[in-house]
């Protein structure tokens, strides 16, 4: 997939997640969080008011430290597609 196509598909996947109204499993949300942060090159500190959630988010980010931005976008897209494939 070309970089421009990847960006468009990634943004569509983000919009699909944001439009979904039912709750997601916590482990799925952590994976999405980590790959989204990596894909968008956003390394701000987790900002939850609960320290345990920040710890889980930090750990999730650590696990994707060696993934490129394009790889992170593709994994995010795959996670979203697989989630909705098996949930709908």
PDB file of N, CA, C and O in Angstrom:
ATOM      1  N   UNK A   1       0.858  -1.175   0.000  1.00  0.00           N
ATOM      2  CA  UNK A   1       0.000   0.000   0.000  1.00  0.00           C
ATOM      3  C   UNK A   1       0.899   1.232   0.000  1.00  0.00           C
ATOM      4  O   UNK A   1       1.848   1.319   0.779  1.00  0.00           O
ATOM      5  N   UNK A   2       0.595   2.174  -0.873  1.00  0.00           N
ATOM      6  CA  UNK A   2       1.367   3.407  -0.940  1.00  0.00           C
ATOM      7  C   UNK A   2       1.149   4.236   0.320  1.00  0.00           C
ATOM      8  O   UNK A   2       0.142   4.088   1.013  1.00  0.00           O
ATOM      9  N   UNK A   3       2.097   5.096   0.599  1.00  0.00           N
ATOM     10  CA  UNK A   3       2.037   5.909   1.820  1.00  0.00           C
ATOM     11  C   UNK A   3       0.763   6.749   1.895  1.00  0.00           C
ATOM     12  O   UNK A   3       0.150   6.850   2.958  1.00  0.00           O
ATOM     13  N   UNK A   4       0.364   7.346   0.785  1.00  0.00           N
ATOM     14  CA  UNK A   4      -0.846   8.171   0.775  1.00  0.00           C
ATOM     15  C   UNK A   4      -2.089   7.316   1.033  1.00  0.00           C
ATOM     16  O   UNK A   4      -2.977   7.714   1.788  1.00  0.00           O
ATOM     17  N   UNK A   5      -2.147   6.153   0.407  1.00  0.00           N
ATOM     18  CA  UNK A   5      -3.269   5.237   0.626  1.00  0.00           C
ATOM     19  C   UNK A   5      -3.300   4.759   2.079  1.00  0.00           C
ATOM     20  O   UNK A   5      -4.361   4.645   2.691  1.00  0.00           O
ATOM     21  N   UNK A   6      -2.113   4.483   2.609  1.00  0.00           N
ATOM     22  CA  UNK A   6      -2.010   4.038   3.993  1.00  0.00           C
ATOM     23  C   UNK A   6      -2.543   5.112   4.940  1.00  0.00           C
ATOM     24  O   UNK A   6      -3.283   4.806   5.875  1.00  0.00           O
ATOM     25  N   UNK A   7      -2.168   6.366   4.699  1.00  0.00           N
ATOM     26  CA  UNK A   7      -2.647   7.477   5.534  1.00  0.00           C
ATOM     27  C   UNK A   7      -4.169   7.606   5.480  1.00  0.00           C
ATOM     28  O   UNK A   7      -4.813   7.804   6.511  1.00  0.00           O
ATOM     29  N   UNK A   8      -4.733   7.497   4.304  1.00  0.00           N
ATOM     30  CA  UNK A   8      -6.185   7.617   4.140  1.00  0.00           C
ATOM     31  C   UNK A   8      -6.898   6.465   4.856  1.00  0.00           C
ATOM     32  O   UNK A   8      -7.870   6.679   5.580  1.00  0.00           O
ATOM     33  N   UNK A   9      -6.407   5.254   4.647  1.00  0.00           N
ATOM     34  CA  UNK A   9      -7.018   4.092   5.279  1.00  0.00           C
ATOM     35  C   UNK A   9      -6.873   4.157   6.794  1.00  0.00           C
ATOM     36  O   UNK A   9      -7.780   3.773   7.531  1.00  0.00           O
ATOM     37  N   UNK A  10      -5.725   4.646   7.249  1.00  0.00           N
ATOM     38  CA  UNK A  10      -5.515   4.817   8.695  1.00  0.00           C
ATOM     39  C   UNK A  10      -6.531   5.809   9.267  1.00  0.00           C
ATOM     40  O   UNK A  10      -7.145   5.535  10.298  1.00  0.00           O
ATOM     41  N   UNK A  11      -6.710   6.944   8.618  1.00  0.00           N
ATOM     42  CA  UNK A  11      -7.663   7.951   9.098  1.00  0.00           C
ATOM     43  C   UNK A  11      -9.097   7.418   9.083  1.00  0.00           C
ATOM     44  O   UNK A  11      -9.889   7.731   9.972  1.00  0.00           O
ATOM     45  N   UNK A  12      -9.424   6.615   8.075  1.00  0.00           N
ATOM     46  CA  UNK A  12     -10.749   5.995   8.027  1.00  0.00           C
ATOM     47  C   UNK A  12     -10.941   5.027   9.193  1.00  0.00           C
ATOM     48  O   UNK A  12     -12.023   4.953   9.775  1.00  0.00           O
ATOM     49  N   UNK A  13      -9.890   4.292   9.528  1.00  0.00           N
ATOM     50  CA  UNK A  13      -9.960   3.355  10.654  1.00  0.00           C
ATOM     51  C   UNK A  13     -10.122   4.098  11.975  1.00  0.00           C
ATOM     52  O   UNK A  13     -10.885   3.671  12.842  1.00  0.00           O
ATOM     53  N   UNK A  14      -9.411   5.199  12.125  1.00  0.00           N
ATOM     54  CA  UNK A  14      -9.540   6.022  13.333  1.00  0.00           C
ATOM     55  C   UNK A  14     -10.977   6.549  13.445  1.00  0.00           C
ATOM     56  O   UNK A  14     -11.577   6.513  14.520  1.00  0.00           O
ATOM     57  N   UNK A  15     -11.511   7.030  12.340  1.00  0.00           N
ATOM     58  CA  UNK A  15     -12.888   7.544  12.343  1.00  0.00           C
ATOM     59  C   UNK A  15     -13.880   6.438  12.682  1.00  0.00           C
ATOM     60  O   UNK A  15     -14.862   6.676  13.385  1.00  0.00           O
ATOM     61  N   UNK A  16     -13.629   5.252  12.192  1.00  0.00           N
ATOM     62  CA  UNK A  16     -14.511   4.114  12.468  1.00  0.00           C
ATOM     63  C   UNK A  16     -14.523   3.786  13.964  1.00  0.00           C
ATOM     64  O   UNK A  16     -15.576   3.514  14.540  1.00  0.00           O
ATOM     65  N   UNK A  17     -13.354   3.816  14.575  1.00  0.00           N
ATOM     66  CA  UNK A  17     -13.258   3.565  16.017  1.00  0.00           C
ATOM     67  C   UNK A  17     -13.955   4.678  16.787  1.00  0.00           C
ATOM     68  O   UNK A  17     -14.709   4.405  17.720  1.00  0.00           O
ATOM     69  N   UNK A  18     -13.716   5.909  16.414  1.00  0.00           N
ATOM     70  CA  UNK A  18     -14.310   7.046  17.122  1.00  0.00           C
ATOM     71  C   UNK A  18     -15.827   7.087  16.989  1.00  0.00           C
ATOM     72  O   UNK A  18     -16.509   7.603  17.874  1.00  0.00           O
ATOM     73  N   UNK A  19     -16.361   6.555  15.904  1.00  0.00           N
ATOM     74  CA  UNK A  19     -17.809   6.557  15.684  1.00  0.00           C
ATOM     75  C   UNK A  19     -18.519   5.415  16.406  1.00  0.00           C
ATOM     76  O   UNK A  19     -19.737   5.448  16.582  1.00  0.00           O
ATOM     77  N   UNK A  20     -17.761   4.413  16.821  1.00  0.00           N
ATOM     78  CA  UNK A  20     -18.346   3.243  17.481  1.00  0.00           C
ATOM     79  C   UNK A  20     -18.807   3.627  18.881  1.00  0.00           C
ATOM     80  O   UNK A  20     -18.057   4.261  19.624  1.00  0.00           O
ATOM     81  N   UNK A  21     -20.017   3.255  19.249  1.00  0.00           N
ATOM     82  CA  UNK A  21     -20.572   3.698  20.531  1.00  0.00           C
ATOM     83  C   UNK A  21     -20.527   2.649  21.637  1.00  0.00           C
ATOM     84  O   UNK A  21     -20.681   2.987  22.811  1.00  0.00           O
ATOM     85  N   UNK A  22     -20.322   1.402  21.289  1.00  0.00           N
ATOM     86  CA  UNK A  22     -20.255   0.360  22.315  1.00  0.00           C
ATOM     87  C   UNK A  22     -18.845   0.318  22.912  1.00  0.00           C
ATOM     88  O   UNK A  22     -17.877   0.690  22.248  1.00  0.00           O
ATOM     89  N   UNK A  23     -18.731  -0.136  24.167  1.00  0.00           N
ATOM     90  CA  UNK A  23     -17.402  -0.197  24.792  1.00  0.00           C
ATOM     91  C   UNK A  23     -16.508  -1.254  24.127  1.00  0.00           C
ATOM     92  O   UNK A  23     -16.982  -2.283  23.646  1.00  0.00           O
ATOM     93  N   UNK A  24     -15.226  -0.970  24.118  1.00  0.00           N
ATOM     94  CA  UNK A  24     -14.230  -1.904  23.594  1.00  0.00           C
ATOM     95  C   UNK A  24     -13.564  -2.626  24.759  1.00  0.00           C
ATOM     96  O   UNK A  24     -13.516  -2.095  25.869  1.00  0.00           O
ATOM     97  N   UNK A  25     -13.048  -3.830  24.518  1.00  0.00           N
ATOM     98  CA  UNK A  25     -12.277  -4.513  25.557  1.00  0.00           C
ATOM     99  C   UNK A  25     -11.020  -3.699  25.898  1.00  0.00           C
ATOM    100  O   UNK A  25     -10.423  -3.074  25.022  1.00  0.00           O
ATOM    101  N   UNK A  26     -10.633  -3.714  27.156  1.00  0.00           N
ATOM    102  CA  UNK A  26      -9.494  -2.907  27.616  1.00  0.00           C
ATOM    103  C   UNK A  26      -8.198  -3.264  26.891  1.00  0.00           C
ATOM    104  O   UNK A  26      -7.430  -2.368  26.539  1.00  0.00           O
ATOM    105  N   UNK A  27      -7.940  -4.539  26.663  1.00  0.00           N
ATOM    106  CA  UNK A  27      -6.695  -4.927  25.992  1.00  0.00           C
ATOM    107  C   UNK A  27      -6.671  -4.429  24.549  1.00  0.00           C
ATOM    108  O   UNK A  27      -5.617  -4.052  24.038  1.00  0.00           O
ATOM    109  N   UNK A  28      -7.813  -4.428  23.904  1.00  0.00           N
ATOM    110  CA  UNK A  28      -7.920  -3.907  22.539  1.00  0.00           C
ATOM    111  C   UNK A  28      -7.649  -2.402  22.529  1.00  0.00           C
ATOM    112  O   UNK A  28      -6.929  -1.903  21.664  1.00  0.00           O
ATOM    113  N   UNK A  29      -8.220  -1.689  23.479  1.00  0.00           N
ATOM    114  CA  UNK A  29      -7.998  -0.242  23.564  1.00  0.00           C
ATOM    115  C   UNK A  29      -6.525   0.091  23.790  1.00  0.00           C
ATOM    116  O   UNK A  29      -6.016   1.058  23.223  1.00  0.00           O
ATOM    117  N   UNK A  30      -5.851  -0.688  24.598  1.00  0.00           N
ATOM    118  CA  UNK A  30      -4.426  -0.438  24.835  1.00  0.00           C
ATOM    119  C   UNK A  30      -3.599  -0.643  23.576  1.00  0.00           C
ATOM    120  O   UNK A  30      -2.681   0.127  23.294  1.00  0.00           O
ATOM    121  N   UNK A  31      -3.925  -1.669  22.830  1.00  0.00           N
ATOM    122  CA  UNK A  31      -3.205  -1.887  21.561  1.00  0.00           C
ATOM    123  C   UNK A  31      -3.482  -0.752  20.593  1.00  0.00           C
ATOM    124  O   UNK A  31      -2.562  -0.231  19.963  1.00  0.00           O
ATOM    125  N   UNK A  32      -4.759  -0.362  20.470  1.00  0.00           N
ATOM    126  CA  UNK A  32      -5.089   0.772  19.602  1.00  0.00           C
ATOM    127  C   UNK A  32      -4.337   2.023  20.040  1.00  0.00           C
ATOM    128  O   UNK A  32      -3.768   2.735  19.212  1.00  0.00           O
ATOM    129  N   UNK A  33      -4.339   2.283  21.330  1.00  0.00           N
ATOM    130  CA  UNK A  33      -3.665   3.459  21.879  1.00  0.00           C
ATOM    131  C   UNK A  33      -2.190   3.473  21.474  1.00  0.00           C
ATOM    132  O   UNK A  33      -1.692   4.475  20.962  1.00  0.00           O
ATOM    133  N   UNK A  34      -1.504   2.367  21.704  1.00  0.00           N
ATOM    134  CA  UNK A  34      -0.075   2.306  21.425  1.00  0.00           C
ATOM    135  C   UNK A  34       0.222   2.483  19.943  1.00  0.00           C
ATOM    136  O   UNK A  34       1.114   3.247  19.572  1.00  0.00           O
ATOM    137  N   UNK A  35      -0.515   1.787  19.102  1.00  0.00           N
ATOM    138  CA  UNK A  35      -0.248   1.903  17.663  1.00  0.00           C
ATOM    139  C   UNK A  35      -0.665   3.268  17.116  1.00  0.00           C
ATOM    140  O   UNK A  35      -0.025   3.785  16.201  1.00  0.00           O
ATOM    141  N   UNK A  36      -1.725   3.853  17.664  1.00  0.00           N
ATOM    142  CA  UNK A  36      -2.129   5.196  17.244  1.00  0.00           C
ATOM    143  C   UNK A  36      -1.045   6.211  17.603  1.00  0.00           C
ATOM    144  O   UNK A  36      -0.658   7.034  16.774  1.00  0.00           O
ATOM    145  N   UNK A  37      -0.566   6.147  18.827  1.00  0.00           N
ATOM    146  CA  UNK A  37       0.481   7.076  19.269  1.00  0.00           C
ATOM    147  C   UNK A  37       1.733   6.923  18.407  1.00  0.00           C
ATOM    148  O   UNK A  37       2.348   7.915  18.016  1.00  0.00           O
ATOM    149  N   UNK A  38       2.104   5.693  18.117  1.00  0.00           N
ATOM    150  CA  UNK A  38       3.291   5.438  17.299  1.00  0.00           C
ATOM    151  C   UNK A  38       3.059   5.903  15.863  1.00  0.00           C
ATOM    152  O   UNK A  38       3.944   6.506  15.257  1.00  0.00           O
ATOM    153  N   UNK A  39       1.888   5.629  15.321  1.00  0.00           N
ATOM    154  CA  UNK A  39       1.564   6.003  13.944  1.00  0.00           C
ATOM    155  C   UNK A  39       1.532   7.514  13.751  1.00  0.00           C
ATOM    156  O   UNK A  39       1.873   8.016  12.680  1.00  0.00           O
ATOM    157  N   UNK A  40       1.126   8.228  14.779  1.00  0.00           N
ATOM    158  CA  UNK A  40       1.014   9.688  14.674  1.00  0.00           C
ATOM    159  C   UNK A  40       2.228  10.399  15.264  1.00  0.00           C
ATOM    160  O   UNK A  40       2.270  11.628  15.328  1.00  0.00           O
ATOM    161  N   UNK A  41       3.217   9.612  15.696  1.00  0.00           N
ATOM    162  CA  UNK A  41       4.443  10.165  16.252  1.00  0.00           C
ATOM    163  C   UNK A  41       4.151  11.094  17.428  1.00  0.00           C
ATOM    164  O   UNK A  41       4.782  12.140  17.579  1.00  0.00           O
ATOM    165  N   UNK A  42       3.194  10.700  18.252  1.00  0.00           N
ATOM    166  CA  UNK A  42       2.761  11.494  19.398  1.00  0.00           C
ATOM    167  C   UNK A  42       3.224  10.777  20.661  1.00  0.00           C
ATOM    168  O   UNK A  42       2.644   9.771  21.071  1.00  0.00           O
ATOM    169  N   UNK A  43       4.267  11.307  21.263  1.00  0.00           N
ATOM    170  CA  UNK A  43       4.843  10.634  22.422  1.00  0.00           C
ATOM    171  C   UNK A  43       4.598  11.386  23.724  1.00  0.00           C
ATOM    172  O   UNK A  43       5.396  11.303  24.657  1.00  0.00           O
ATOM    173  N   UNK A  44       3.489  12.122  23.781  1.00  0.00           N
ATOM    174  CA  UNK A  44       3.130  12.791  25.017  1.00  0.00           C
ATOM    175  C   UNK A  44       2.865  11.770  26.114  1.00  0.00           C
ATOM    176  O   UNK A  44       2.486  10.632  25.838  1.00  0.00           O
ATOM    177  N   UNK A  45       3.062  12.175  27.327  1.00  0.00           N
ATOM    178  CA  UNK A  45       2.841  11.271  28.457  1.00  0.00           C
ATOM    179  C   UNK A  45       1.356  10.937  28.580  1.00  0.00           C
ATOM    180  O   UNK A  45       0.502  11.784  28.316  1.00  0.00           O
ATOM    181  N   UNK A  46       1.051   9.711  28.980  1.00  0.00           N
ATOM    182  CA  UNK A  46      -0.353   9.356  29.233  1.00  0.00           C
ATOM    183  C   UNK A  46      -0.945  10.311  30.264  1.00  0.00           C
ATOM    184  O   UNK A  46      -0.272  10.710  31.215  1.00  0.00           O
ATOM    185  N   UNK A  47      -2.197  10.670  30.066  1.00  0.00           N
ATOM    186  CA  UNK A  47      -2.777  11.723  30.908  1.00  0.00           C
ATOM    187  C   UNK A  47      -4.002  11.277  31.708  1.00  0.00           C
ATOM    188  O   UNK A  47      -4.870  12.091  32.022  1.00  0.00           O
ATOM    189  N   UNK A  48      -4.070  10.008  32.030  1.00  0.00           N
ATOM    190  CA  UNK A  48      -5.187   9.539  32.849  1.00  0.00           C
ATOM    191  C   UNK A  48      -5.011  10.040  34.278  1.00  0.00           C
ATOM    192  O   UNK A  48      -3.890  10.242  34.745  1.00  0.00           O
ATOM    193  N   UNK A  49      -6.118  10.236  34.956  1.00  0.00           N
ATOM    194  CA  UNK A  49      -6.049  10.635  36.359  1.00  0.00           C
ATOM    195  C   UNK A  49      -5.722   9.449  37.261  1.00  0.00           C
ATOM    196  O   UNK A  49      -5.458   9.623  38.450  1.00  0.00           O
ATOM    197  N   UNK A  50      -5.739   8.250  36.696  1.00  0.00           N
ATOM    198  CA  UNK A  50      -5.449   7.041  37.475  1.00  0.00           C
ATOM    199  C   UNK A  50      -4.049   6.528  37.128  1.00  0.00           C
ATOM    200  O   UNK A  50      -3.795   6.169  35.978  1.00  0.00           O
ATOM    201  N   UNK A  51      -3.150   6.489  38.091  1.00  0.00           N
ATOM    202  CA  UNK A  51      -1.776   6.052  37.830  1.00  0.00           C
ATOM    203  C   UNK A  51      -1.683   4.657  37.207  1.00  0.00           C
ATOM    204  O   UNK A  51      -0.806   4.418  36.376  1.00  0.00           O
ATOM    205  N   UNK A  52      -2.554   3.746  37.584  1.00  0.00           N
ATOM    206  CA  UNK A  52      -2.485   2.389  37.032  1.00  0.00           C
ATOM    207  C   UNK A  52      -2.766   2.389  35.532  1.00  0.00           C
ATOM    208  O   UNK A  52      -2.150   1.624  34.789  1.00  0.00           O
ATOM    209  N   UNK A  53      -3.680   3.228  35.085  1.00  0.00           N
ATOM    210  CA  UNK A  53      -3.975   3.320  33.649  1.00  0.00           C
ATOM    211  C   UNK A  53      -2.775   3.902  32.915  1.00  0.00           C
ATOM    212  O   UNK A  53      -2.419   3.436  31.832  1.00  0.00           O
ATOM    213  N   UNK A  54      -2.155   4.914  33.498  1.00  0.00           N
ATOM    214  CA  UNK A  54      -0.945   5.487  32.889  1.00  0.00           C
ATOM    215  C   UNK A  54       0.162   4.440  32.787  1.00  0.00           C
ATOM    216  O   UNK A  54       0.911   4.421  31.811  1.00  0.00           O
ATOM    217  N   UNK A  55       0.266   3.580  33.782  1.00  0.00           N
ATOM    218  CA  UNK A  55       1.272   2.519  33.749  1.00  0.00           C
ATOM    219  C   UNK A  55       0.997   1.541  32.611  1.00  0.00           C
ATOM    220  O   UNK A  55       1.920   1.143  31.900  1.00  0.00           O
ATOM    221  N   UNK A  56      -0.254   1.154  32.436  1.00  0.00           N
ATOM    222  CA  UNK A  56      -0.601   0.253  31.334  1.00  0.00           C
ATOM    223  C   UNK A  56      -0.339   0.908  29.978  1.00  0.00           C
ATOM    224  O   UNK A  56       0.158   0.259  29.058  1.00  0.00           O
ATOM    225  N   UNK A  57      -0.671   2.186  29.857  1.00  0.00           N
ATOM    226  CA  UNK A  57      -0.440   2.903  28.596  1.00  0.00           C
ATOM    227  C   UNK A  57       1.055   3.021  28.308  1.00  0.00           C
ATOM    228  O   UNK A  57       1.490   2.833  27.172  1.00  0.00           O
ATOM    229  N   UNK A  58       1.828   3.330  29.329  1.00  0.00           N
ATOM    230  CA  UNK A  58       3.280   3.441  29.154  1.00  0.00           C
ATOM    231  C   UNK A  58       3.860   2.103  28.729  1.00  0.00           C
ATOM    232  O   UNK A  58       4.721   2.052  27.851  1.00  0.00           O
ATOM    233  N   UNK A  59       3.404   1.027  29.336  1.00  0.00           N
ATOM    234  CA  UNK A  59       3.861  -0.305  28.964  1.00  0.00           C
ATOM    235  C   UNK A  59       3.489  -0.628  27.516  1.00  0.00           C
ATOM    236  O   UNK A  59       4.292  -1.196  26.776  1.00  0.00           O
ATOM    237  N   UNK A  60       2.283  -0.268  27.122  1.00  0.00           N
ATOM    238  CA  UNK A  60       1.850  -0.514  25.738  1.00  0.00           C
ATOM    239  C   UNK A  60       2.735   0.247  24.756  1.00  0.00           C
ATOM    240  O   UNK A  60       3.107  -0.285  23.710  1.00  0.00           O
ATOM    241  N   UNK A  61       3.069   1.480  25.088  1.00  0.00           N
ATOM    242  CA  UNK A  61       3.956   2.266  24.225  1.00  0.00           C
ATOM    243  C   UNK A  61       5.352   1.646  24.160  1.00  0.00           C
ATOM    244  O   UNK A  61       5.969   1.615  23.096  1.00  0.00           O
ATOM    245  N   UNK A  62       5.836   1.165  25.267  1.00  0.00           N
ATOM    246  CA  UNK A  62       7.148   0.521  25.305  1.00  0.00           C
ATOM    247  C   UNK A  62       7.180  -0.700  24.390  1.00  0.00           C
ATOM    248  O   UNK A  62       8.195  -0.969  23.746  1.00  0.00           O
ATOM    249  N   UNK A  63       6.084  -1.429  24.331  1.00  0.00           N
ATOM    250  CA  UNK A  63       6.034  -2.645  23.520  1.00  0.00           C
ATOM    251  C   UNK A  63       6.091  -2.364  22.024  1.00  0.00           C
ATOM    252  O   UNK A  63       6.436  -3.263  21.256  1.00  0.00           O
ATOM    253  N   UNK A  64       5.769  -1.161  21.585  1.00  0.00           N
ATOM    254  CA  UNK A  64       5.804  -0.838  20.154  1.00  0.00           C
ATOM    255  C   UNK A  64       6.955   0.091  19.802  1.00  0.00           C
ATOM    256  O   UNK A  64       6.953   0.701  18.733  1.00  0.00           O
ATOM    257  N   UNK A  65       7.928   0.203  20.679  1.00  0.00           N
ATOM    258  CA  UNK A  65       9.017   1.172  20.472  1.00  0.00           C
ATOM    259  C   UNK A  65       9.824   0.921  19.198  1.00  0.00           C
ATOM    260  O   UNK A  65      10.361   1.870  18.627  1.00  0.00           O
ATOM    261  N   UNK A  66       9.924  -0.312  18.741  1.00  0.00           N
ATOM    262  CA  UNK A  66      10.715  -0.624  17.560  1.00  0.00           C
ATOM    263  C   UNK A  66       9.891  -0.721  16.277  1.00  0.00           C
ATOM    264  O   UNK A  66      10.391  -1.186  15.253  1.00  0.00           O
ATOM    265  N   UNK A  67       8.649  -0.289  16.328  1.00  0.00           N
ATOM    266  CA  UNK A  67       7.751  -0.338  15.168  1.00  0.00           C
ATOM    267  C   UNK A  67       7.821   1.008  14.449  1.00  0.00           C
ATOM    268  O   UNK A  67       7.814   2.058  15.091  1.00  0.00           O
ATOM    269  N   UNK A  68       7.888   0.977  13.122  1.00  0.00           N
ATOM    270  CA  UNK A  68       7.906   2.229  12.358  1.00  0.00           C
ATOM    271  C   UNK A  68       6.502   2.845  12.319  1.00  0.00           C
ATOM    272  O   UNK A  68       5.515   2.183  12.638  1.00  0.00           O
ATOM    273  N   UNK A  69       6.431   4.101  11.929  1.00  0.00           N
ATOM    274  CA  UNK A  69       5.131   4.776  11.840  1.00  0.00           C
ATOM    275  C   UNK A  69       4.220   4.076  10.836  1.00  0.00           C
ATOM    276  O   UNK A  69       3.041   3.861  11.116  1.00  0.00           O
ATOM    277  N   UNK A  70       4.750   3.722   9.680  1.00  0.00           N
ATOM    278  CA  UNK A  70       3.921   3.040   8.671  1.00  0.00           C
ATOM    279  C   UNK A  70       3.482   1.656   9.143  1.00  0.00           C
ATOM    280  O   UNK A  70       2.346   1.248   8.898  1.00  0.00           O
ATOM    281  N   UNK A  71       4.373   0.936   9.816  1.00  0.00           N
ATOM    282  CA  UNK A  71       3.989  -0.371  10.364  1.00  0.00           C
ATOM    283  C   UNK A  71       2.882  -0.205  11.406  1.00  0.00           C
ATOM    284  O   UNK A  71       1.943  -0.998  11.459  1.00  0.00           O
ATOM    285  N   UNK A  72       3.004   0.828  12.226  1.00  0.00           N
ATOM    286  CA  UNK A  72       1.992   1.079  13.256  1.00  0.00           C
ATOM    287  C   UNK A  72       0.644   1.388  12.620  1.00  0.00           C
ATOM    288  O   UNK A  72      -0.389   0.928  13.107  1.00  0.00           O
ATOM    289  N   UNK A  73       0.641   2.158  11.542  1.00  0.00           N
ATOM    290  CA  UNK A  73      -0.609   2.463  10.847  1.00  0.00           C
ATOM    291  C   UNK A  73      -1.244   1.190  10.312  1.00  0.00           C
ATOM    292  O   UNK A  73      -2.451   0.985  10.438  1.00  0.00           O
ATOM    293  N   UNK A  74      -0.417   0.331   9.711  1.00  0.00           N
ATOM    294  CA  UNK A  74      -0.943  -0.909   9.135  1.00  0.00           C
ATOM    295  C   UNK A  74      -1.484  -1.831  10.219  1.00  0.00           C
ATOM    296  O   UNK A  74      -2.538  -2.440  10.036  1.00  0.00           O
ATOM    297  N   UNK A  75      -0.787  -1.943  11.333  1.00  0.00           N
ATOM    298  CA  UNK A  75      -1.265  -2.795  12.422  1.00  0.00           C
ATOM    299  C   UNK A  75      -2.565  -2.229  12.981  1.00  0.00           C
ATOM    300  O   UNK A  75      -3.495  -2.982  13.268  1.00  0.00           O
ATOM    301  N   UNK A  76      -2.636  -0.914  13.136  1.00  0.00           N
ATOM    302  CA  UNK A  76      -3.865  -0.277  13.632  1.00  0.00           C
ATOM    303  C   UNK A  76      -5.031  -0.608  12.695  1.00  0.00           C
ATOM    304  O   UNK A  76      -6.108  -0.992  13.151  1.00  0.00           O
ATOM    305  N   UNK A  77      -4.817  -0.461  11.405  1.00  0.00           N
ATOM    306  CA  UNK A  77      -5.845  -0.771  10.402  1.00  0.00           C
ATOM    307  C   UNK A  77      -6.272  -2.237  10.529  1.00  0.00           C
ATOM    308  O   UNK A  77      -7.465  -2.542  10.515  1.00  0.00           O
ATOM    309  N   UNK A  78      -5.307  -3.130  10.651  1.00  0.00           N
ATOM    310  CA  UNK A  78      -5.606  -4.559  10.768  1.00  0.00           C
ATOM    311  C   UNK A  78      -6.391  -4.863  12.047  1.00  0.00           C
ATOM    312  O   UNK A  78      -7.326  -5.664  12.030  1.00  0.00           O
ATOM    313  N   UNK A  79      -6.006  -4.221  13.151  1.00  0.00           N
ATOM    314  CA  UNK A  79      -6.729  -4.417  14.410  1.00  0.00           C
ATOM    315  C   UNK A  79      -8.188  -3.998  14.270  1.00  0.00           C
ATOM    316  O   UNK A  79      -9.090  -4.717  14.701  1.00  0.00           O
ATOM    317  N   UNK A  80      -8.414  -2.846  13.672  1.00  0.00           N
ATOM    318  CA  UNK A  80      -9.773  -2.333  13.493  1.00  0.00           C
ATOM    319  C   UNK A  80     -10.573  -3.255  12.580  1.00  0.00           C
ATOM    320  O   UNK A  80     -11.703  -3.624  12.902  1.00  0.00           O
ATOM    321  N   UNK A  81      -9.993  -3.625  11.450  1.00  0.00           N
ATOM    322  CA  UNK A  81     -10.698  -4.504  10.511  1.00  0.00           C
ATOM    323  C   UNK A  81     -11.049  -5.845  11.147  1.00  0.00           C
ATOM    324  O   UNK A  81     -12.163  -6.344  10.983  1.00  0.00           O
ATOM    325  N   UNK A  82     -10.104  -6.421  11.866  1.00  0.00           N
ATOM    326  CA  UNK A  82     -10.359  -7.714  12.516  1.00  0.00           C
ATOM    327  C   UNK A  82     -11.399  -7.588  13.613  1.00  0.00           C
ATOM    328  O   UNK A  82     -12.240  -8.472  13.772  1.00  0.00           O
ATOM    329  N   UNK A  83     -11.354  -6.513  14.364  1.00  0.00           N
ATOM    330  CA  UNK A  83     -12.333  -6.321  15.438  1.00  0.00           C
ATOM    331  C   UNK A  83     -13.748  -6.300  14.859  1.00  0.00           C
ATOM    332  O   UNK A  83     -14.631  -7.013  15.336  1.00  0.00           O
ATOM    333  N   UNK A  84     -13.956  -5.487  13.839  1.00  0.00           N
ATOM    334  CA  UNK A  84     -15.302  -5.362  13.290  1.00  0.00           C
ATOM    335  C   UNK A  84     -15.702  -6.581  12.469  1.00  0.00           C
ATOM    336  O   UNK A  84     -16.890  -6.884  12.361  1.00  0.00           O
ATOM    337  N   UNK A  85     -14.752  -7.274  11.899  1.00  0.00           N
ATOM    338  CA  UNK A  85     -15.049  -8.499  11.159  1.00  0.00           C
ATOM    339  C   UNK A  85     -15.673  -9.537  12.079  1.00  0.00           C
ATOM    340  O   UNK A  85     -16.625 -10.218  11.698  1.00  0.00           O
ATOM    341  N   UNK A  86     -15.139  -9.657  13.287  1.00  0.00           N
ATOM    342  CA  UNK A  86     -15.628 -10.684  14.200  1.00  0.00           C
ATOM    343  C   UNK A  86     -16.678 -10.192  15.168  1.00  0.00           C
ATOM    344  O   UNK A  86     -17.202 -10.989  15.946  1.00  0.00           O
ATOM    345  N   UNK A  87     -17.009  -8.910  15.154  1.00  0.00           N
ATOM    346  CA  UNK A  87     -17.988  -8.366  16.084  1.00  0.00           C
ATOM    347  C   UNK A  87     -19.333  -8.064  15.414  1.00  0.00           C
ATOM    348  O   UNK A  87     -20.361  -7.998  16.088  1.00  0.00           O
ATOM    349  N   UNK A  88     -19.326  -7.885  14.113  1.00  0.00           N
ATOM    350  CA  UNK A  88     -20.569  -7.495  13.422  1.00  0.00           C
ATOM    351  C   UNK A  88     -21.352  -8.701  12.983  1.00  0.00           C
ATOM    352  O   UNK A  88     -22.421  -8.561  12.388  1.00  0.00           O
TER     353      UNK A  88
END
